[in-house]
Amino acid sequence: MREHVLKNDDFLVSQTDDKGIILFANDDFCKIAGYTIDELIGKSHNIVRHPDMPKSAFKALWDTVKSGKVWSGYVKNKTKDGGYYWVYATVYPMKDSASNKTSYMSCRRKPSAEEIKTAEALYKTLR
Ligand SMILES: Cc1cc2nc3c(=O)[nH]c(=O)nc-3n(C[C@H](O)[C@H](O)[C@H](O)COP(=O)(O)O)c2cc1C
């Protein structure tokens, strides 16, 4: 399937609630993933999950951010048209001071071809 290679200045942002439901996505995220904003808001973030991604990567992501820390890692995502794209993601926990609710924000940039190769090899060894 077709790889969508990010541009150097692409910056994909999304925000979820504590269950991984999408609250926000920026234009770069929508454009690369191939969805309109209305197709994403309210959906589970696993809408872009690629089957090549090991479960353990997402367990590490959730365990880390739920404990109040920042998680960074490489993620292969699926596009609406069945293609894929790689990102280097940093996921932050955030607490809204007014509502006291925790949400999570992911900011993603383009990984180098070398970084993708390494992540791909590592993920083949994980479940
Ligand atoms: C802020 C945030 C961003 C996320 N971004 C992605 C993403 O881009 N791709 C993805 O597959 N999972 C992402 N996840 C993890 C998903 O919530 C989910 O755990 C993952 O897709 C695995 O799906 P599953 O839990 O249904 O097995 C993100 C989670 C959070 C908190």
The ligand as an ORCA input file, in Angstrom:
! r2SCAN-3c Opt
* xyz 0 1
  C      -3.058     11.663     22.402
  C      -3.053     10.276     21.821
  C      -2.737     10.103     20.484
  C      -2.750      8.833     19.904
  N      -2.409      8.722     18.596
  C      -2.454      7.509     18.005
  C      -2.141      7.378     16.633
  O      -1.764      8.324     15.937
  N      -2.250      6.130     16.080
  C      -2.646      5.040     16.799
  O      -2.734      3.952     16.225
  N      -2.909      5.144     18.121
  C      -2.821      6.346     18.727
  N      -3.107      6.455     20.059
  C      -3.404      5.200     20.819
  C      -4.848      4.785     20.660
  O      -5.620      5.424     21.661
  C      -4.999      3.249     20.808
  O      -4.524      2.819     22.072
  C      -4.245      2.465     19.702
  O      -4.628      2.892     18.425
  C      -4.448      0.954     19.802
  O      -5.779      0.652     19.649
  P      -6.508     -0.307     20.684
  O      -6.248      0.304     22.057
  O      -7.938     -0.297     20.286
  O      -5.849     -1.644     20.528
  C      -3.086      7.705     20.679
  C      -3.401      7.874     22.044
  C      -3.358      9.136     22.604
  C      -3.647      9.308     24.078
*
